[in-house]
Amino acid sequence: MPHQPGRRRQHDVPARHGGQVAAEGEDDRVGNLGPVFPVGGVEVMLLGAVASGVLCAALAWALRGRLGVVTAVAIAGLLWSLVVVGLLTLLPANGAPGWVLAEDRLDTCSWDIGGPAPDGFWIFSGGQRLLNAAIFAPSGALLVVAAARWRSAWVTVPAGLVLLAAYSVAIETTQLTLARLDRACDVTDIIDNSAGAAIGVGVGIVAAMVLRPWRGRPTS
C-alpha cells in the first residue's frame, strides 16, 4: 500500500552541481538500490485506468453475443478492477520521488495488525483501512456476477475469493521486495483487502439475484 510515515522512510537524496549526490558517504547506500520506479503518480494511474478501461470495454463488447451483456460486462469489469488495483498499489503514489536508501529498507512486512494508518491517500479521502477494503470490494462483487451464469459458481466463487486474497499477498510481497516502488508492506493491508473482497462477494450475490445472468444459458 502507499508509503506510510513511521513504517518505512525512504528519502530523496539531496542534489548539488546538477544532480550529484550531496553528502559524502551517501553514494554507497544509494548505489545499493538506485533510483525508484521511473514512473508513477496520480496522472499515470489515471492514464493506465482509462487505457485499460477502453480495452476491457472492447472485451465486453466482443463477449456480449456469446455470454450475454451482464456476464460479458462482469468479466471485463472484473479484469479492469484487478488492473486498477495493481495501478493503485504497485506504482509510486507521488511519482518517482528520488532515490531509495538501502539502510531504510525493511526486511519483513509490518505485523502491527490494525496499527496507525494515515487518513486516506492522494485522490481519495477517508481512513486508509476503509479504502484498502473498498478497492477490493468491486472485484468480489464482479466475481460473483461473472461466475453466476454457470452452475460451477458454487466452486468458482470461493476459489476466486481465495485468489483475490492471494493477489493481495502478491501485491504486499512485491512492495516489500521492490524497494524502488517506495511502498510499505503491511499484513493489515492483506486483511483489509480480503475483507473487502468478501464483502464484495456478498454484494455480488444480491446483484446476481437481481440481474440473473444465468438466463438464456444452455440447459444441457
PADRENTOR-840787 format. One record per residue: x, y, z of N, C-alpha, C in turn. Coordinates in pm, whole numbers. Each point is the difference from the previous one (the first is absolute). Layout:
ATOM     n.u     n.v     n.w    ca.u    ca.v    ca.w     c.u     c.v     c.w
ATOM       X       Y       Z       X       Y       Z       X       Y       Z
...
This chain:
ATOM     n.u     n.v     n.w    ca.u    ca.v    ca.w     c.u     c.v     c.w
ATOM      83    -119       0     -83     119       0      88     126       0
ATOM     -58     120      -3      81     120      -9      97      11     116
ATOM     112      68     -26     100      22     104     -64      70     117
ATOM      25     -47     122     -62      54     119     108      44      99
ATOM      -9     123      47     100      48      96       4     -90     121
ATOM     121     -30      45      17     -81     119      13    -147     -30
ATOM     -32     -42    -124      13    -141     -36     125     -24     -82
ATOM      26      85     -96     125      -9     -72      27     138     -57
ATOM     113      53      29      32     133     -49     109     -14    -104
ATOM     -31      45    -120      94      -1    -111       8     143     -51
ATOM     120      52      -3      16     143     -18      63      31    -135
ATOM     -32     118     -48      73      52    -115     140      39      45
ATOM      96     -22     -87     137      39      32      24     141     -51
ATOM      48      92      83      23     137     -46      97       2    -118
ATOM     -24      94     -91      83       9    -120      81     129       2
ATOM     113      -2     -70      81     120     -17      70     -11    -134
ATOM      36     113     -56      74       5    -125     -70     -83    -107
ATOM    -130      31     -23     -70     -66    -110     -38    -143      29
ATOM     -30     -34     124     -53    -133      29      97     -94      68
ATOM     123      43      30      94     -87      70     -42     -18     145
ATOM      30    -112      59     -35     -26     139      76      95      90
ATOM     -77      60      95      61     106      78      90     -52     111
ATOM     -49     -89      80      75     -39     120     100    -109     -31
ATOM     120      13      54     100    -104     -14     -47    -124      73
ATOM      23    -113     -56     -42    -124      62    -138     -45     -43
ATOM     -80      89     -63    -133     -39     -48      11     -88    -124
ATOM     111      15     -75      11     -70    -128     -11    -151      16
ATOM      63     -56     102      -4    -145      17    -141     -48      32
ATOM     -68      74      88    -135     -42      37     -95      13    -118
ATOM      10     109     -74     -85      20    -116      32    -104    -107
ATOM     127     -29     -18      40     -94    -104     -53    -140      22
ATOM     -34     -32     123     -50    -133      28    -136     -26     -65
ATOM     -81     104     -13    -134     -19     -53     -29      86    -123
ATOM      60     115     -10     -21      84    -116    -132      76       5
ATOM     -37      61    -113    -120      81      -3    -126     -84      13
ATOM    -108      64      45    -126     -70      15     -61     -27    -137
ATOM    -116     -68       0     -70     -31    -124     -16     129     -80
ATOM      31       0    -130      12     125     -76    -129      75     -26
ATOM    -117     -64      18    -126      70     -23     -90     -20     120
ATOM    -101      85      12     -93     -11     109     -79     128      15
ATOM     -78       9     105     -80     117      24    -143     -17     -49
ATOM     -86      93      40    -142      -7     -31     -25      -1    -150
ATOM      73      84     -73     -26      11    -143      25    -132     -73
ATOM     108     -69      37      32    -127     -64    -104    -105      38
ATOM     -43       1     126    -103     -95      43    -130      21     -78
ATOM     -42     127     -14    -122      29     -72      11     -37    -147
ATOM     116      28     -59      20     -36    -140      -7    -151     -19
ATOM      64     -73      90      -5    -145      -8    -141     -53      19
ATOM     -77      61      92    -137     -43      24     -87      25    -123
ATOM      16     115     -63     -79      31    -119      35     -94    -115
ATOM     131     -20     -23      43     -86    -111     -48    -143      19
ATOM      17     -53     122     -45    -136      26    -152     -10      -4
ATOM     -69     108      40    -145       2      -6     -51      -9    -142
ATOM      67      68     -92     -38      -8    -141      16    -142     -53
ATOM     112     -63      34      24    -137     -46    -103     -97      59
ATOM     -34      17     127     -97     -89      63    -140      24     -55
ATOM     -32     125     -36    -128      28     -63      -9     -70    -135
ATOM     110       0     -74       3     -71    -127     -19    -150      21
ATOM      60     -53     106     -18    -142      31    -146     -31      30
ATOM     -64      85      80    -141     -21      32     -86       2    -126
ATOM      30      90     -90     -73       9    -127      18    -127     -81
ATOM     120     -54       1      27    -121     -77     -69    -123      60
ATOM     -17      -2     132     -57    -118      67    -152       5      13
ATOM     -60     116     -24    -141      17      32     -91     -96     -76
ATOM      33     -30    -126     -84     -88     -80       2    -143      49
ATOM     113     -44      47      15    -139      42     -45     -22     144
ATOM      27      95      88     -25     -19     143    -115      83      54
ATOM     -48      93     -77    -100      93      50      66     125      55
ATOM     -76     108       2      57     128      39      47      -1     145
ATOM     -80     -55      90      33       5     143     130     -74      29
ATOM      12    -123     -50     121     -78      27     121      61     -69
ATOM     -20      48    -124     112      60     -73      53     123      73
ATOM     -91      85      46      42     121      71      66     -37     134
ATOM     -54    -102      67      57     -41     129     141     -54     -16
ATOM      22     -83    -103     134     -55     -22      99     111     -33
ATOM     -39      88     -92      89     111     -37      21      93     119
ATOM    -106      25      77      14      86     117      90     -59     106
ATOM      -9    -132      17      88     -67      97     146      16     -40
ATOM      30     -23    -126     138      18     -47      46     144      19
ATOM     -88      95     -32      36     141      14      25      36     147
ATOM     -84     -52      90      18      30     142     134     -50      51
ATOM      43    -116     -49     129     -55      43     115      86     -52
ATOM     -14      50    -123     103      88     -55       8     130      80
ATOM    -116      56      33      -2     126      75      62     -20     139
ATOM     -30    -112      65      62     -29     129     152      -4     -14
ATOM      47     -65    -106     145      -5     -23      60     137     -21
ATOM     -70      85     -75      50     136     -24       7      79     130
ATOM    -102     -14      83      -5      76     125     103     -45     102
ATOM      39    -127      -7      86     -56     104     143     -27     -43
ATOM      25      -4    -130     133     -38     -46      70     109     -80
ATOM     -51     121       6      70     115     -54      30      96     114
ATOM     112      70      -5      25     101     104    -114     100       6
ATOM     -48      29     119    -121      80      15      17     143     -48
ATOM     119      56      14      22     140     -32     105      19    -109
ATOM       6     -92     -93     102       7    -104     131     -56      51
ATOM     102       2     -86     132     -50      40      62      99      98
ATOM       8     -34     130      39      99     100     150      18      20
ATOM      84     -65     -73     144      22      16      76    -129       9
ATOM      59     -26     117      86    -116      19     -46     -79     122
ATOM      19    -129      -5     -31     -86     114     129     -38      70
ATOM       9      30     129     121     -31      76      -8    -142      56
ATOM     105     -77     -19       1    -139      44     -23     -12     151
ATOM      52      94      77     -11      -9     145    -144      24      48
ATOM     -86      56     -83    -138      28      39     -97    -109     -42
ATOM      50    -102     -66     -88    -104     -52     -30    -105     108
ATOM    -129     -36      16     -39    -102      95      23    -139     -59
ATOM      35     -93      86      22    -138     -44    -126     -85       9
ATOM     -97      43      77    -124     -75      17    -119      95      -5
ATOM    -119     -57     -20    -122      80       5     -30      40     144
ATOM     -72     110      16     -45      42     132    -111     -93      47
ATOM      13     -50     123    -102     -85      62     -77      76     107
ATOM       1     130      -7     -76      82      95    -146       1     -45
ATOM     -71    -109      29    -137     -17     -48     -88     112      53
ATOM     -63      71     -92     -89     108      40      71     120      56
ATOM     129      12     -27      77     112      52     -38     131     -66
ATOM      70     109      37     -35     132     -54       8       2    -151
ATOM     -92      70     -62      -1      17    -146     -41     143     -31
ATOM      51      56    -106     -35     139     -36    -145      12     -40
ATOM     -49     124      -1    -140      26     -32     -20      12    -151
ATOM      12    -112     -70     -22       0    -144     129      29     -76
ATOM     -11       2    -131     118      21     -83     -39      57    -134
ATOM      88      75     -53      -5      81    -121    -138      29     -53
ATOM     -61     -75     -90    -126      40     -62    -114       0     102
ATOM      -1    -100      87    -116     -26      85      19      57     140
ATOM    -113      18      68       5      36     141     -60    -114      81
ATOM      15      10     132     -51    -107      86     114     -83      55
ATOM     -32     -89      95     102     -84      61      59     -97    -101
ATOM     129     -20       9      67     -86     -98     -43    -145      13
ATOM     -30     -46     120     -43    -139      15    -133     -20     -72
ATOM     -89      97       9    -127      -9     -72      25      -3    -151
ATOM      92      81     -46      30       5    -143      65    -129     -48
ATOM      85     -59      84      61    -128     -37    -105    -108     -19
ATOM    -106       5      79    -110     -93     -18     -83      36    -122
ATOM     -23     129     -19     -88      46    -107      54     -33    -139
ATOM     133       6     -19      52     -23    -134     -11    -146     -43
ATOM     -17     -92      96     -17    -140     -34    -147     -43      -7
ATOM     -92      82      54    -141     -37       1     -58     -15    -141
ATOM      28      90     -95     -54     -20    -135      44    -132     -63
ATOM     124     -40      24      48    -127     -56     -80    -117      55
ATOM     -29       2     130     -80    -107      59    -140      -4     -57
ATOM     -63     116     -16    -135       5     -54      -4     -46    -145
ATOM      92      49     -80       2     -36    -142      35    -147     -20
ATOM      80     -55      91      31    -143      -7    -128     -83       6
ATOM     -88      33      92    -125     -76      14     -87      15    -123
ATOM     -19     122     -47     -86      23    -116      58     -67    -125
ATOM     132       3     -12      64     -63    -116     -15    -152       4
ATOM       5     -58     119      -5    -146      12    -142     -55       7
ATOM     -97      86      29    -136     -47      29     -68     -63    -121
ATOM      47      23    -118     -61     -58    -120      13    -152       0
ATOM     104     -52      66      27    -143      -2     -30     -63     135
ATOM     -43    -125      -3     -31     -72     125     125     -23      85
ATOM     115       5     -62     125     -18      72      36     120      88
ATOM     -87     103       1      27     119      82      16     -34     147
ATOM     -64    -108      47      14     -40     139     144     -38      34
ATOM      76     -36    -103     141     -32      19      89     117     -39
ATOM     -31      62    -115      88     104     -53       0     127      86
ATOM    -113      32      63      -3     122      82      89     -14     124
ATOM     -13    -107      81      94     -14     112     146      -7     -45
ATOM      24     -72    -112     137      -8     -50      49     138     -44
ATOM     -88      77     -63      36     135     -41      29      91     117
ATOM     -76     -16     109      24      80     119     138     -31      59
ATOM      37    -127      -1     134     -38      46     106      63     -89
ATOM     -26       2    -131      97      59     -93      10     151      19
ATOM    -109      66      35       7     143      28      86      26     124
ATOM     -15     -84     101      86      14     118     146     -25     -37
ATOM      23     -99     -87     137     -28     -45      56     116     -81
ATOM     -86      67     -75      41     119     -75      49     109      95
ATOM     -72      18     111      42      98     100     135     -38      60
ATOM      18    -129      30     129     -48      53     111      28    -100
ATOM     -26     -26    -128     101      24    -103      35     148     -10
ATOM    -100      87      14      25     145      -3      90      41     116
ATOM     -33     -45     119      80      38     117     141     -57      -9
ATOM      12    -121     -53     133     -59     -18      82      80     -99
ATOM     -65      44    -107      70      83     -99      43     132      61
ATOM     -88      61      80      35     126      66     120     -17      93
ATOM      10    -116      64     113     -26      89     127     -24     -80
ATOM     -12     -77    -108     118     -42     -74      57     112     -85
ATOM     -87      77     -66      46     106     -90      -2     132      73
ATOM     108      29      68       8     124      78     -14     122     -89
ATOM      32     -14    -128      -7     114     -90    -143      52     -18
ATOM    -100     -80      37    -139      45     -10     -34     103     106
ATOM      86      12     103     -23      94     110    -136     -27      66
ATOM     -27    -127      28    -124     -40      66      32     -76     128
ATOM    -100     -13      87      17     -70     126     -82    -128       0
ATOM      59    -110      45     -68    -128       9     -61     -14     140
ATOM    -129     -33       5     -69      -8     128    -102    -113      -4
ATOM       6     -90      97     -94    -111       6    -143      50      20
ATOM     -17     113      67    -133      57      17     -67      26    -133
ATOM      80      41     -99     -56      26    -133     -58    -128     -60
ATOM      67    -112      20     -50    -128     -52    -134     -34      64
ATOM      -8      22     132    -125     -28      71    -112      90     -52
ATOM      29     129     -18    -102      93     -47     -41     -30    -144
ATOM      98     -30     -85     -31     -35    -138     -90    -122      -7
ATOM      34    -103      76     -78    -124       0    -140      23      55
ATOM     -10      82     104    -132      32      55     -84      75    -102
ATOM      62      92     -71     -72      74    -104     -50     -91    -110
ATOM      85     -95     -42     -42     -95    -103    -116     -86      49
ATOM       4     -43     126    -109     -82      55    -130      80       7
ATOM       8     126      40    -119      85       1     -53      16    -142
ATOM      91      16     -95     -40      11    -140     -72    -124     -48
ATOM      45    -117      43     -69    -125     -37    -144       3      51
ATOM     -19      47     122    -136      11      52     -86      93     -84
ATOM      56     114     -39     -72      93     -86     -27     -64    -136
ATOM      98     -76     -50     -16     -64    -130    -111    -104      -1
ATOM     -18     -70     112    -108     -99       8    -135      69     -17
ATOM     -17     113      68    -124      76     -14     -16      49    -143
ATOM     109      53     -59      -7      50    -136     -34    -111     -99
ATOM      56    -117      22     -28    -112     -90    -146     -42       8
ATOM     -58       3     120    -141     -34      13     -89      99     -73
ATOM      43     125      -7     -77     102     -70      21      -8    -151
ATOM     127     -14     -41      34       3    -143     -24    -133     -69
ATOM       8    -109      74     -23    -136     -50      78     -28    -129
ATOM     131       3       6      81     -20    -121     -11    -139     -59
ATOM     -58     -95      73     -14    -136     -52    -114     -15    -100
ATOM     -84     103     -14    -108      -8     -97      56     -16    -141
ATOM     -54     -93     -72      45     -23    -137     116     -94     -15
ATOM      51     -53     115     110     -95     -13     -53    -133     -52
ATOM      85     -79     -62     -44    -131     -50     -49     -88     115
ATOM    -107     -75     -24     -55     -86     103      65    -137       6
ATOM      76     -37    -103      64    -132      -4     125       1      83
